[in-house]
Amino acid sequence: MATRESPLASVAPEPGVAKPDPILVVEHIRRAFGGLQAVDVGRLEIQRNTITSLIGPNGAGKTTLFNLLTGFDRADDGIWHLNGGPLVGIPAYRVARKGVVRTFQLTRSLARLTVVENVLLAATNQHGESLLGGLFSPWRRTEKANAEKAEELLDRFGLMHMRDEFAGSLSGGQRKLLELARAMMVRPELIMLDEPMAGVNPALTQTLLHHITALRDSGKTVIFIEHDMDVVQEISDWVIVLAQGRLIAEGPPSHIAANDDVIDAYLGRHHGEVP
Amino acid sequence: MDWGDILFDGVLAALGPAGAAYALSAMGLNLQFGYTGLLNFGHVAFMMAGAYGTAITVDAGGSLWLGVIVGIASGALLGMLLGIPTLRLRADYLAIVTISIGEIMRLFARSGFAEPLTGGVFGIQAFAGEFFDLNPFAPGARYGWGEFVFQGRALFVSLVGWALVGLGVIVTWKLIRSPWGRVVRAVREDEDAVRSLGKNVFFYKLQALMLGGAFGALAGLLLAIEQQNVTPNSFEPRVTFFLYVVVIVGGAGTVIGPVIGSLIFQFLFFFFDSFMGSAQEQGWFDWAGFDATDAAQVKLVLVGAGLMALMAFRPQGIFGSKEEMLVGDT
Protein backbone atom coordinates (compact mmCIF):
# COMPACT_ATOMS: atom_id res chain seq x y z
CA MET A 1 0.00 0.00 0.00
CA ALA A 2 1.28 3.42 -0.89
CA THR A 3 2.16 5.17 2.30
CA ARG A 4 2.16 8.76 1.09
CA GLU A 5 -0.76 11.15 1.25
CA SER A 6 -2.79 10.43 -1.89
CA PRO A 7 -3.88 13.43 -3.96
CA LEU A 8 -6.94 11.33 -4.71
CA ALA A 9 -8.07 10.96 -1.11
CA SER A 10 -10.97 13.33 -1.55
CA VAL A 11 -12.07 12.03 -4.97
CA ALA A 12 -15.33 10.08 -4.99
CA PRO A 13 -14.91 6.49 -6.27
CA GLU A 14 -17.38 6.75 -9.16
CA PRO A 15 -16.79 5.84 -12.84
CA GLY A 16 -15.80 8.94 -14.83
CA VAL A 17 -15.15 11.13 -11.81
CA ALA A 18 -13.09 14.32 -12.27
CA LYS A 19 -9.60 14.43 -10.74
CA PRO A 20 -7.95 17.49 -9.19
CA ASP A 21 -4.96 17.53 -11.61
CA PRO A 22 -5.49 15.19 -14.56
CA ILE A 23 -2.64 14.57 -17.00
CA LEU A 24 -4.88 12.60 -19.35
CA VAL A 25 -8.57 13.25 -19.99
CA VAL A 26 -10.55 10.88 -22.20
CA GLU A 27 -14.04 11.57 -23.47
CA HIS A 28 -16.28 9.13 -25.32
CA ILE A 29 -13.62 6.95 -26.79
CA ARG A 30 -15.00 4.10 -28.87
CA ARG A 31 -13.54 1.32 -30.97
CA ALA A 32 -15.39 -1.61 -32.52
CA PHE A 33 -13.92 -4.64 -34.26
CA GLY A 34 -16.71 -5.76 -36.56
CA GLY A 35 -19.69 -6.35 -34.30
CA LEU A 36 -17.64 -6.35 -31.12
CA GLN A 37 -17.55 -3.08 -29.20
CA ALA A 38 -14.05 -3.45 -27.81
CA VAL A 39 -13.83 -0.08 -26.10
CA ASP A 40 -16.63 2.28 -25.17
CA VAL A 41 -15.51 4.56 -22.37
CA GLY A 42 -17.54 7.68 -21.55
CA ARG A 43 -15.15 9.71 -19.44
CA LEU A 44 -11.88 8.87 -17.82
CA GLU A 45 -9.34 11.07 -16.11
CA ILE A 46 -5.88 10.04 -14.97
CA GLN A 47 -4.39 11.95 -12.07
CA ARG A 48 -0.88 13.28 -12.54
CA ASN A 49 1.95 11.72 -10.55
CA THR A 50 0.05 8.63 -9.47
CA ILE A 51 0.11 4.93 -10.21
CA THR A 52 -3.17 3.93 -11.80
CA SER A 53 -3.91 0.25 -12.38
CA LEU A 54 -6.12 -0.78 -15.24
CA ILE A 55 -7.78 -4.09 -14.51
CA GLY A 56 -10.51 -6.16 -16.09
CA PRO A 57 -11.16 -9.68 -17.33
CA ASN A 58 -9.54 -10.94 -20.52
CA GLY A 59 -11.07 -9.25 -23.54
CA ALA A 60 -12.21 -6.25 -21.50
CA GLY A 61 -10.46 -3.87 -23.92
CA LYS A 62 -7.51 -2.86 -21.75
CA THR A 63 -4.82 -3.31 -24.38
CA THR A 64 -7.11 -1.86 -27.05
CA LEU A 65 -7.55 1.26 -24.91
CA PHE A 66 -3.76 1.48 -24.59
CA ASN A 67 -3.39 1.12 -28.35
CA LEU A 68 -5.93 3.86 -28.99
CA LEU A 69 -4.46 6.32 -26.51
CA THR A 70 -0.90 5.83 -27.82
CA GLY A 71 -1.75 6.06 -31.52
CA PHE A 72 -1.16 2.37 -32.28
CA ASP A 73 -4.81 2.01 -33.28
CA ARG A 74 -7.44 4.47 -34.52
CA ALA A 75 -10.55 5.16 -32.48
CA ASP A 76 -13.92 5.21 -34.23
CA ASP A 77 -14.86 8.19 -32.15
CA GLY A 78 -13.68 10.17 -29.14
CA ILE A 79 -11.51 12.98 -27.87
CA TRP A 80 -8.60 12.76 -25.48
CA HIS A 81 -6.14 15.30 -24.19
CA LEU A 82 -2.69 15.17 -22.68
CA ASN A 83 -2.01 18.16 -20.45
CA GLY A 84 -4.93 19.88 -22.15
CA GLY A 85 -3.56 19.38 -25.68
CA PRO A 86 -5.47 17.12 -28.07
CA LEU A 87 -3.93 13.72 -28.77
CA VAL A 88 -6.46 12.36 -31.24
CA GLY A 89 -5.31 11.08 -34.64
CA ILE A 90 -1.63 11.62 -33.86
CA PRO A 91 0.66 8.82 -35.05
CA ALA A 92 2.30 6.64 -32.42
CA TYR A 93 5.78 8.08 -32.79
CA ARG A 94 4.55 11.62 -32.18
CA VAL A 95 2.53 10.53 -29.16
CA ALA A 96 5.79 9.17 -27.76
CA ARG A 97 7.54 12.48 -28.47
CA LYS A 98 4.81 14.26 -26.55
CA GLY A 99 5.85 12.30 -23.50
CA VAL A 100 3.66 9.21 -23.51
CA VAL A 101 5.62 5.97 -23.74
CA ARG A 102 4.03 2.56 -23.69
CA THR A 103 5.41 -0.95 -23.36
CA PHE A 104 3.96 -4.12 -24.78
CA GLN A 105 2.37 -7.20 -23.28
CA LEU A 106 4.91 -9.38 -25.09
CA THR A 107 8.26 -7.74 -24.51
CA ARG A 108 9.78 -6.28 -27.60
CA SER A 109 13.49 -6.22 -27.10
CA LEU A 110 15.42 -5.40 -30.24
CA ALA A 111 17.23 -8.73 -30.35
CA ARG A 112 20.17 -7.96 -32.64
CA LEU A 113 20.98 -4.66 -30.98
CA THR A 114 23.07 -4.67 -27.86
CA VAL A 115 21.54 -3.81 -24.51
CA VAL A 116 23.10 -0.36 -24.45
CA GLU A 117 22.05 0.26 -28.06
CA ASN A 118 18.49 -0.57 -27.08
CA VAL A 119 18.58 2.20 -24.50
CA LEU A 120 20.54 4.68 -26.64
CA LEU A 121 17.97 4.26 -29.39
CA ALA A 122 15.35 5.74 -27.11
CA ALA A 123 17.18 9.06 -26.68
CA THR A 124 15.15 11.87 -28.20
CA ASN A 125 17.87 14.47 -28.78
CA GLN A 126 20.16 12.70 -31.26
CA HIS A 127 20.49 14.67 -34.51
CA GLY A 128 22.62 11.88 -35.94
CA GLU A 129 19.39 9.96 -36.39
CA SER A 130 18.64 11.85 -39.60
CA LEU A 131 20.20 10.52 -42.78
CA LEU A 132 22.37 13.57 -43.41
CA GLY A 133 22.97 14.06 -39.71
CA GLY A 134 24.28 10.51 -39.49
CA LEU A 135 26.79 11.24 -42.23
CA PHE A 136 27.85 14.77 -41.42
CA SER A 137 26.68 16.04 -38.04
CA PRO A 138 28.94 15.83 -34.97
CA TRP A 139 26.64 13.29 -33.31
CA ARG A 140 29.35 11.76 -31.12
CA ARG A 141 29.18 14.50 -28.51
CA THR A 142 25.46 13.95 -27.96
CA GLU A 143 26.10 10.23 -28.04
CA LYS A 144 28.61 10.46 -25.23
CA ALA A 145 26.22 12.36 -22.98
CA ASN A 146 23.45 9.92 -23.85
CA ALA A 147 25.68 6.95 -23.13
CA GLU A 148 26.26 8.25 -19.61
CA LYS A 149 22.54 8.57 -19.08
CA ALA A 150 21.96 5.11 -20.59
CA GLU A 151 24.56 3.52 -18.35
CA GLU A 152 23.00 5.18 -15.35
CA LEU A 153 19.67 3.60 -16.31
CA LEU A 154 21.25 0.19 -16.96
CA ASP A 155 22.89 0.43 -13.57
CA ARG A 156 19.61 1.30 -11.91
CA PHE A 157 17.84 -1.62 -13.58
CA GLY A 158 20.65 -4.06 -12.83
CA LEU A 159 21.64 -4.63 -16.46
CA MET A 160 25.05 -2.99 -16.52
CA HIS A 161 26.87 -6.34 -16.68
CA MET A 162 24.94 -7.12 -19.88
CA ARG A 163 25.75 -3.75 -21.47
CA ASP A 164 27.33 -5.08 -24.67
CA GLU A 165 25.42 -8.35 -25.03
CA PHE A 166 22.75 -8.72 -27.69
CA ALA A 167 19.33 -7.98 -26.19
CA GLY A 168 18.19 -11.27 -27.72
CA SER A 169 20.41 -13.14 -25.26
CA LEU A 170 18.65 -11.69 -22.20
CA SER A 171 16.27 -13.73 -20.05
CA GLY A 172 12.56 -12.92 -20.07
CA GLY A 173 12.79 -10.97 -16.84
CA GLN A 174 15.83 -9.00 -17.97
CA ARG A 175 13.96 -8.05 -21.12
CA LYS A 176 11.16 -6.58 -19.01
CA LEU A 177 13.75 -4.52 -17.15
CA LEU A 178 15.38 -3.45 -20.40
CA GLU A 179 12.05 -2.37 -21.81
CA LEU A 180 11.48 -0.25 -18.73
CA ALA A 181 14.96 1.28 -18.93
CA ARG A 182 14.43 2.02 -22.60
CA ALA A 183 11.10 3.68 -21.92
CA MET A 184 12.74 5.86 -19.26
CA MET A 185 15.36 7.05 -21.75
CA VAL A 186 12.58 8.82 -23.68
CA ARG A 187 12.03 10.93 -20.53
CA PRO A 188 8.29 10.42 -20.62
CA GLU A 189 5.74 12.13 -18.44
CA LEU A 190 3.25 9.32 -18.70
CA ILE A 191 4.31 5.69 -18.84
CA MET A 192 1.82 3.05 -19.90
CA LEU A 193 2.86 -0.49 -19.05
CA ASP A 194 0.98 -3.42 -20.55
CA GLU A 195 1.23 -6.29 -18.07
CA PRO A 196 4.79 -5.60 -16.95
CA MET A 197 4.62 -8.40 -14.41
CA ALA A 198 3.31 -11.14 -16.72
CA GLY A 199 5.48 -14.26 -16.69
CA VAL A 200 7.92 -12.81 -14.18
CA ASN A 201 9.09 -14.64 -11.04
CA PRO A 202 8.01 -13.29 -7.61
CA ALA A 203 11.41 -11.83 -6.73
CA LEU A 204 11.59 -9.92 -9.99
CA THR A 205 7.99 -8.80 -9.53
CA GLN A 206 9.09 -7.09 -6.33
CA THR A 207 11.99 -5.45 -8.18
CA LEU A 208 9.65 -4.22 -10.91
CA LEU A 209 7.18 -2.92 -8.34
CA HIS A 210 9.99 -1.07 -6.66
CA HIS A 211 10.99 0.51 -9.97
CA ILE A 212 7.44 1.48 -10.81
CA THR A 213 6.96 3.10 -7.41
CA ALA A 214 10.26 4.93 -7.89
CA LEU A 215 9.00 6.29 -11.20
CA ARG A 216 5.95 7.72 -9.51
CA ASP A 217 8.06 9.17 -6.73
CA SER A 218 10.28 10.88 -9.28
CA GLY A 219 7.27 12.73 -10.65
CA LYS A 220 6.10 10.46 -13.47
CA THR A 221 2.59 9.21 -14.02
CA VAL A 222 2.17 5.47 -14.48
CA ILE A 223 -0.76 3.52 -15.87
CA PHE A 224 -0.35 -0.21 -15.90
CA ILE A 225 -2.43 -3.19 -16.86
CA GLU A 226 -2.30 -6.00 -14.33
CA HIS A 227 -4.16 -9.17 -13.48
CA ASP A 228 -2.68 -9.94 -10.09
CA MET A 229 -4.92 -8.26 -7.48
CA ASP A 230 -2.23 -8.50 -4.79
CA VAL A 231 0.11 -6.44 -6.96
CA VAL A 232 -2.67 -3.97 -7.71
CA GLN A 233 -3.49 -3.60 -4.03
CA GLU A 234 0.13 -3.14 -3.17
CA ILE A 235 1.16 -0.23 -5.35
CA SER A 236 -1.84 1.47 -6.92
CA ASP A 237 -3.04 4.90 -5.93
CA TRP A 238 -6.11 4.38 -8.03
CA VAL A 239 -7.70 1.50 -9.90
CA ILE A 240 -9.87 1.64 -12.98
CA VAL A 241 -11.90 -1.38 -14.02
CA LEU A 242 -12.91 -2.19 -17.56
CA ALA A 243 -15.37 -4.93 -18.47
CA GLN A 244 -16.59 -5.54 -22.00
CA GLY A 245 -15.08 -2.26 -23.12
CA ARG A 246 -16.84 -0.15 -20.52
CA LEU A 247 -15.54 1.62 -17.45
CA ILE A 248 -17.52 -0.09 -14.70
CA ALA A 249 -15.74 1.16 -11.62
CA GLU A 250 -12.86 3.25 -10.38
CA GLY A 251 -11.52 4.16 -7.00
CA PRO A 252 -8.78 3.50 -4.52
CA PRO A 253 -7.70 -0.16 -4.38
CA SER A 254 -9.43 -0.88 -1.09
CA HIS A 255 -12.68 0.37 -2.53
CA ILE A 256 -12.33 -1.69 -5.71
CA ALA A 257 -11.67 -4.90 -3.81
CA ALA A 258 -15.00 -4.48 -2.06
CA ASN A 259 -16.98 -3.31 -5.11
CA ASP A 260 -19.82 -5.68 -6.00
CA ASP A 261 -19.81 -4.74 -9.69
CA VAL A 262 -16.15 -5.57 -9.95
CA ILE A 263 -16.54 -8.84 -8.08
CA ASP A 264 -19.41 -9.76 -10.39
CA ALA A 265 -17.69 -8.76 -13.61
CA TYR A 266 -14.22 -9.87 -12.84
CA LEU A 267 -13.34 -11.64 -9.67
CA GLY A 268 -16.64 -13.44 -9.22
CA ARG A 269 -17.13 -14.97 -12.59
CA HIS A 270 -13.53 -15.97 -12.94
CA HIS A 271 -12.97 -16.90 -9.33
CA GLY A 272 -10.65 -19.85 -9.04
CA GLU A 273 -9.04 -19.12 -12.40
CA VAL A 274 -7.40 -15.92 -11.35
CA PRO A 275 -4.12 -16.71 -9.62
CA MET B 1 42.35 -28.53 -70.02
CA ASP B 2 44.17 -25.38 -68.90
CA TRP B 3 43.28 -24.85 -65.22
CA GLY B 4 45.18 -21.57 -65.14
CA ASP B 5 42.95 -20.16 -67.86
CA ILE B 6 39.83 -21.38 -66.12
CA LEU B 7 40.91 -19.92 -62.80
CA PHE B 8 41.78 -16.58 -64.38
CA ASP B 9 38.46 -16.48 -66.21
CA GLY B 10 36.79 -16.61 -62.81
CA VAL B 11 39.09 -14.07 -61.19
CA LEU B 12 38.89 -11.63 -64.10
CA ALA B 13 35.11 -11.78 -64.13
CA ALA B 14 34.98 -11.20 -60.37
CA LEU B 15 37.26 -8.16 -60.60
CA GLY B 16 35.67 -6.91 -63.81
CA PRO B 17 32.88 -4.39 -64.34
CA ALA B 18 30.12 -6.93 -63.64
CA GLY B 19 31.66 -7.82 -60.28
CA ALA B 20 31.76 -4.16 -59.29
CA ALA B 21 28.21 -3.54 -60.51
CA TYR B 22 26.86 -6.56 -58.61
CA ALA B 23 28.68 -5.42 -55.49
CA LEU B 24 27.17 -1.93 -55.76
CA SER B 25 23.70 -3.23 -56.42
CA ALA B 26 23.96 -5.79 -53.61
CA MET B 27 25.05 -3.02 -51.22
CA GLY B 28 21.77 -1.29 -51.96
CA LEU B 29 19.80 -4.48 -51.38
CA ASN B 30 21.77 -5.05 -48.20
CA LEU B 31 20.77 -1.61 -46.91
CA GLN B 32 17.14 -2.47 -47.56
CA PHE B 33 17.02 -6.15 -46.67
CA GLY B 34 20.07 -6.76 -44.51
CA TYR B 35 19.85 -3.67 -42.32
CA THR B 36 16.27 -2.42 -42.52
CA GLY B 37 14.51 -5.74 -43.07
CA LEU B 38 12.64 -4.60 -46.18
CA LEU B 39 11.66 -7.46 -48.46
CA ASN B 40 12.49 -5.95 -51.83
CA PHE B 41 12.01 -8.72 -54.38
CA GLY B 42 12.38 -6.43 -57.36
CA HIS B 43 15.80 -4.89 -56.95
CA VAL B 44 16.38 -5.35 -60.68
CA ALA B 45 13.75 -2.63 -61.22
CA PHE B 46 16.03 -0.09 -59.55
CA MET B 47 18.93 -1.15 -61.77
CA MET B 48 16.65 -0.82 -64.75
CA ALA B 49 15.57 2.66 -63.65
CA GLY B 50 19.21 3.70 -63.49
CA ALA B 51 20.17 2.19 -66.84
CA TYR B 52 17.16 3.47 -68.76
CA GLY B 53 17.15 6.80 -66.93
CA THR B 54 20.67 7.40 -68.21
CA ALA B 55 20.19 6.00 -71.71
CA ILE B 56 16.92 7.82 -72.35
CA THR B 57 18.35 11.13 -71.15
CA VAL B 58 21.29 10.85 -73.54
CA ASP B 59 18.99 9.60 -76.31
CA ALA B 60 16.86 12.71 -75.81
CA GLY B 61 19.87 14.93 -76.29
CA GLY B 62 21.15 15.36 -72.74
CA SER B 63 24.76 14.85 -71.76
CA LEU B 64 25.84 11.54 -70.25
CA TRP B 65 26.57 13.24 -66.92
CA LEU B 66 23.07 14.62 -66.76
CA GLY B 67 21.96 11.10 -67.66
CA VAL B 68 23.88 9.65 -64.73
CA ILE B 69 22.20 12.09 -62.35
CA VAL B 70 18.80 11.34 -63.87
CA GLY B 71 19.52 7.61 -63.59
CA ILE B 72 20.42 7.74 -59.90
CA ALA B 73 17.48 10.03 -59.18
CA SER B 74 15.17 7.61 -61.02
CA GLY B 75 16.24 4.82 -58.66
CA ALA B 76 15.53 6.94 -55.59
CA LEU B 77 12.25 8.17 -57.06
CA LEU B 78 11.15 4.62 -57.85
CA GLY B 79 11.85 3.76 -54.21
CA MET B 80 9.64 6.63 -53.14
CA LEU B 81 6.82 5.67 -55.49
CA LEU B 82 6.90 2.05 -54.33
CA GLY B 83 7.41 2.92 -50.68
CA ILE B 84 4.72 5.49 -50.06
CA PRO B 85 1.75 3.16 -50.64
CA THR B 86 3.32 -0.01 -49.23
CA LEU B 87 5.63 0.80 -46.33
CA ARG B 88 2.80 1.54 -43.92
CA LEU B 89 1.44 -1.94 -44.56
CA ARG B 90 2.82 -5.31 -43.51
CA ALA B 91 6.17 -6.35 -44.95
CA ASP B 92 4.65 -8.76 -47.46
CA TYR B 93 3.03 -5.97 -49.45
CA LEU B 94 6.35 -4.42 -50.37
CA ALA B 95 7.50 -7.86 -51.55
CA ILE B 96 4.45 -8.25 -53.78
CA VAL B 97 4.66 -4.76 -55.25
CA THR B 98 8.40 -4.88 -55.90
CA ILE B 99 8.28 -8.27 -57.58
CA SER B 100 5.56 -6.98 -59.89
CA ILE B 101 7.14 -3.63 -60.70
CA GLY B 102 10.27 -5.27 -62.02
CA GLU B 103 8.27 -7.28 -64.52
CA ILE B 104 5.97 -4.37 -65.34
CA MET B 105 8.94 -2.18 -66.18
CA ARG B 106 10.67 -4.85 -68.22
CA LEU B 107 7.54 -5.68 -70.22
CA PHE B 108 6.78 -2.00 -70.70
CA ALA B 109 10.29 -1.29 -71.99
CA ARG B 110 10.07 -4.07 -74.56
CA SER B 111 6.53 -3.30 -75.68
CA GLY B 112 5.91 -1.86 -79.12
CA PHE B 113 4.21 1.33 -78.00
CA ALA B 114 7.11 2.25 -75.72
CA GLU B 115 9.60 1.82 -78.54
CA PRO B 116 10.05 5.54 -79.31
CA LEU B 117 11.16 6.00 -75.71
CA THR B 118 12.90 2.76 -74.77
CA GLY B 119 13.89 1.32 -78.11
CA GLY B 120 11.67 -1.73 -77.54
CA VAL B 121 13.31 -5.15 -77.54
CA PHE B 122 16.48 -3.76 -79.11
CA GLY B 123 16.92 -1.14 -76.43
CA ILE B 124 19.24 1.84 -76.68
CA GLN B 125 22.87 1.71 -77.72
CA ALA B 126 25.96 3.88 -77.91
CA PHE B 127 25.09 6.53 -75.34
CA ALA B 128 28.23 6.43 -73.22
CA GLY B 129 30.78 7.93 -75.59
CA GLU B 130 31.50 10.79 -73.20
CA PHE B 131 32.52 8.26 -70.55
CA PHE B 132 34.99 6.43 -72.77
CA ASP B 133 36.44 9.72 -74.01
CA LEU B 134 37.94 9.97 -70.53
CA ASN B 135 39.55 6.54 -70.76
CA PRO B 136 43.27 7.03 -70.07
CA PHE B 137 44.09 3.52 -71.31
CA ALA B 138 44.31 2.46 -74.95
CA PRO B 139 40.94 0.75 -75.48
CA GLY B 140 42.20 -2.31 -77.33
CA ALA B 141 45.52 -2.68 -75.53
CA ARG B 142 46.09 -5.42 -72.99
CA TYR B 143 47.10 -4.59 -69.44
CA GLY B 144 48.26 -7.12 -66.90
CA TRP B 145 50.66 -9.97 -66.27
CA GLY B 146 50.60 -13.30 -68.07
CA GLU B 147 47.08 -14.70 -68.09
CA PHE B 148 45.83 -11.93 -65.85
CA VAL B 149 44.91 -9.39 -68.49
CA PHE B 150 42.30 -6.68 -68.87
CA GLN B 151 41.63 -4.84 -72.06
CA GLY B 152 42.08 -1.10 -71.64
CA ARG B 153 38.38 -0.44 -71.95
CA ALA B 154 37.31 -3.01 -69.36
CA LEU B 155 40.13 -1.88 -67.07
CA PHE B 156 38.81 1.69 -67.10
CA VAL B 157 35.24 0.64 -66.32
CA SER B 158 36.46 -1.73 -63.60
CA LEU B 159 38.56 0.93 -61.91
CA VAL B 160 35.69 3.40 -61.94
CA GLY B 161 33.32 0.67 -60.75
CA TRP B 162 35.50 -0.43 -57.85
CA ALA B 163 36.15 3.19 -56.89
CA LEU B 164 32.38 3.61 -56.63
CA VAL B 165 32.18 0.40 -54.59
CA GLY B 166 34.83 1.81 -52.26
CA LEU B 167 32.86 5.03 -51.90
CA GLY B 168 29.69 3.00 -51.29
CA VAL B 169 31.41 0.99 -48.58
CA ILE B 170 32.55 4.16 -46.82
CA VAL B 171 29.08 5.73 -46.98
CA THR B 172 27.41 2.53 -45.75
CA TRP B 173 29.96 2.10 -43.00
CA LYS B 174 29.54 5.68 -41.78
CA LEU B 175 25.76 5.49 -41.94
CA ILE B 176 25.38 2.15 -40.22
CA ARG B 177 27.63 3.14 -37.34
CA SER B 178 25.73 6.39 -36.92
CA PRO B 179 22.54 6.79 -34.89
CA TRP B 180 20.64 6.65 -38.20
CA GLY B 181 21.97 3.13 -38.71
CA ARG B 182 20.94 2.18 -35.20
CA VAL B 183 17.35 3.26 -35.84
CA VAL B 184 17.27 1.41 -39.14
CA ARG B 185 18.58 -1.80 -37.56
CA ALA B 186 16.04 -1.42 -34.78
CA VAL B 187 13.28 -1.14 -37.38
CA ARG B 188 14.44 -4.49 -38.76
CA GLU B 189 14.02 -6.03 -35.29
CA ASP B 190 10.64 -4.63 -34.26
CA GLU B 191 8.85 -1.71 -35.85
CA ASP B 192 6.31 -1.19 -33.10
CA ALA B 193 8.94 -0.97 -30.40
CA VAL B 194 10.75 1.70 -32.41
CA ARG B 195 7.51 3.59 -32.95
CA SER B 196 6.80 3.53 -29.22
CA LEU B 197 10.14 5.25 -28.67
CA GLY B 198 9.18 8.19 -30.87
CA LYS B 199 10.80 7.36 -34.21
CA ASN B 200 9.01 7.85 -37.51
CA VAL B 201 9.44 4.28 -38.73
CA PHE B 202 7.75 4.88 -42.07
CA PHE B 203 10.17 7.65 -42.93
CA TYR B 204 13.22 5.54 -42.06
CA LYS B 205 11.97 2.66 -44.19
CA LEU B 206 11.32 5.07 -47.05
CA GLN B 207 14.82 6.50 -46.75
CA ALA B 208 16.39 3.04 -46.74
CA LEU B 209 14.35 1.98 -49.76
CA MET B 210 15.28 5.13 -51.68
CA LEU B 211 18.96 5.02 -50.76
CA GLY B 212 19.17 1.31 -51.62
CA GLY B 213 17.35 2.11 -54.85
CA ALA B 214 19.92 4.78 -55.71
CA PHE B 215 22.73 2.24 -55.19
CA GLY B 216 20.88 -0.20 -57.45
CA ALA B 217 20.38 2.48 -60.09
CA LEU B 218 24.07 3.38 -60.01
CA ALA B 219 24.94 -0.29 -60.53
CA GLY B 220 22.45 -0.56 -63.39
CA LEU B 221 23.78 2.47 -65.19
CA LEU B 222 27.36 1.32 -64.69
CA LEU B 223 26.54 -1.94 -66.46
CA ALA B 224 24.71 -0.06 -69.20
CA ILE B 225 27.64 2.28 -69.73
CA GLU B 226 30.09 -0.62 -69.83
CA GLN B 227 28.08 -2.39 -72.49
CA GLN B 228 27.05 0.83 -74.26
CA ASN B 229 23.73 -0.93 -74.43
CA VAL B 230 20.48 -1.34 -72.49
CA THR B 231 17.97 -3.99 -73.42
CA PRO B 232 14.97 -5.21 -71.44
CA ASN B 233 16.25 -8.76 -71.39
CA SER B 234 19.20 -7.88 -69.16
CA PHE B 235 16.70 -7.14 -66.40
CA GLU B 236 14.99 -10.44 -65.81
CA PRO B 237 13.71 -11.28 -62.31
CA ARG B 238 16.55 -13.71 -61.71
CA VAL B 239 18.95 -10.77 -61.39
CA THR B 240 17.20 -9.87 -58.12
CA PHE B 241 17.65 -13.39 -56.83
CA PHE B 242 21.31 -13.46 -57.85
CA LEU B 243 21.65 -10.31 -55.77
CA TYR B 244 19.99 -11.98 -52.80
CA VAL B 245 22.51 -14.81 -53.16
CA VAL B 246 25.33 -12.26 -53.23
CA VAL B 247 24.04 -10.53 -50.08
CA ILE B 248 23.39 -13.71 -48.14
CA VAL B 249 26.62 -15.45 -49.13
CA GLY B 250 28.66 -12.40 -48.15
CA GLY B 251 26.67 -11.85 -44.97
CA ALA B 252 23.42 -9.85 -44.84
CA GLY B 253 23.67 -6.89 -42.51
CA THR B 254 27.43 -6.50 -42.83
CA VAL B 255 29.16 -3.63 -44.59
CA ILE B 256 31.69 -5.59 -46.61
CA GLY B 257 29.58 -8.74 -47.09
CA PRO B 258 27.92 -7.75 -50.38
CA VAL B 259 31.31 -6.90 -51.90
CA ILE B 260 32.84 -10.25 -50.99
CA GLY B 261 29.59 -11.99 -51.94
CA SER B 262 29.76 -10.44 -55.38
CA LEU B 263 33.38 -11.53 -55.86
CA ILE B 264 32.53 -15.10 -54.83
CA PHE B 265 29.40 -15.25 -56.93
CA GLN B 266 31.04 -13.87 -60.07
CA PHE B 267 34.05 -16.09 -59.57
CA LEU B 268 32.00 -19.27 -59.16
CA PHE B 269 29.79 -18.32 -62.08
CA PHE B 270 32.59 -17.76 -64.57
CA PHE B 271 34.91 -20.38 -63.18
CA PHE B 272 32.31 -23.07 -63.79
CA ASP B 273 31.32 -21.42 -67.07
CA SER B 274 34.86 -21.67 -68.33
CA PHE B 275 35.33 -25.11 -66.85
CA MET B 276 32.19 -26.58 -68.38
CA GLY B 277 32.95 -24.90 -71.69
CA SER B 278 36.41 -26.43 -72.04
CA ALA B 279 35.30 -29.76 -70.58
CA GLN B 280 32.59 -30.00 -73.19
CA GLU B 281 35.00 -29.03 -75.96
CA GLN B 282 37.40 -31.72 -74.86
CA GLY B 283 34.64 -34.28 -75.07
CA TRP B 284 34.28 -35.06 -71.37
CA PHE B 285 30.53 -35.24 -71.75
CA ASP B 286 30.31 -37.08 -75.06
CA TRP B 287 29.10 -40.22 -73.24
CA ALA B 288 26.06 -38.22 -72.07
CA GLY B 289 25.54 -36.54 -75.44
CA PHE B 290 25.92 -33.01 -73.96
CA ASP B 291 26.21 -30.13 -76.37
CA ALA B 292 27.43 -26.63 -75.42
CA THR B 293 23.95 -25.56 -74.24
CA ASP B 294 23.65 -28.57 -71.95
CA ALA B 295 27.06 -27.82 -70.50
CA ALA B 296 25.95 -24.27 -69.73
CA GLN B 297 22.94 -25.66 -67.85
CA VAL B 298 25.11 -27.99 -65.81
CA LYS B 299 27.26 -24.97 -64.97
CA LEU B 300 24.31 -23.46 -63.10
CA VAL B 301 23.87 -26.71 -61.19
CA LEU B 302 27.51 -26.54 -60.12
CA VAL B 303 27.26 -22.87 -59.16
CA GLY B 304 24.19 -23.76 -57.09
CA ALA B 305 25.96 -26.65 -55.41
CA GLY B 306 28.93 -24.41 -54.59
CA LEU B 307 26.67 -21.80 -53.03
CA MET B 308 24.78 -24.46 -51.08
CA ALA B 309 28.06 -25.75 -49.69
CA LEU B 310 28.98 -22.22 -48.59
CA MET B 311 25.62 -21.81 -46.88
CA ALA B 312 25.87 -25.20 -45.19
CA PHE B 313 29.23 -24.33 -43.64
CA ARG B 314 28.60 -20.64 -43.01
CA PRO B 315 24.84 -20.07 -42.76
CA GLN B 316 25.46 -16.53 -41.51
CA GLY B 317 27.45 -15.68 -44.65
CA ILE B 318 31.17 -15.08 -44.95
CA PHE B 319 31.18 -11.96 -42.78
CA GLY B 320 28.02 -12.51 -40.76
CA SER B 321 28.22 -13.25 -37.06
CA LYS B 322 26.84 -16.58 -35.97
CA GLU B 323 25.95 -15.25 -32.55
CA GLU B 324 23.99 -12.41 -34.10
CA MET B 325 22.14 -14.80 -36.38
CA LEU B 326 21.15 -17.15 -33.56
CA VAL B 327 20.08 -14.33 -31.28
CA GLY B 328 17.79 -13.00 -33.99
CA ASP B 329 15.71 -16.17 -33.86
CA THR B 330 14.67 -15.80 -30.25
Interface residues (C-beta under 8 A of the other chain):
Chain A: T70 F72 P91 A92 Y93 R94 A96 R97 V101 R102 T103 F104 R108 S109 L110 A111 R112 L113 E117 N118 L120 L121 A122 T124 Q126 G128 E129 S130 L131 G133 G134 L135 W139 E143 F166 G168 S169 R182 A183 M185 V186
Chain B: V171 K174 L175 S178 P179 W180 G181 R182 V183 R185 A186 R188 E189 D190 D192 A193 V194 R195 S196 L197 G198 K199 N200 V201 Q207 L211 G253 E323 E324 V327 G328 D329 T330
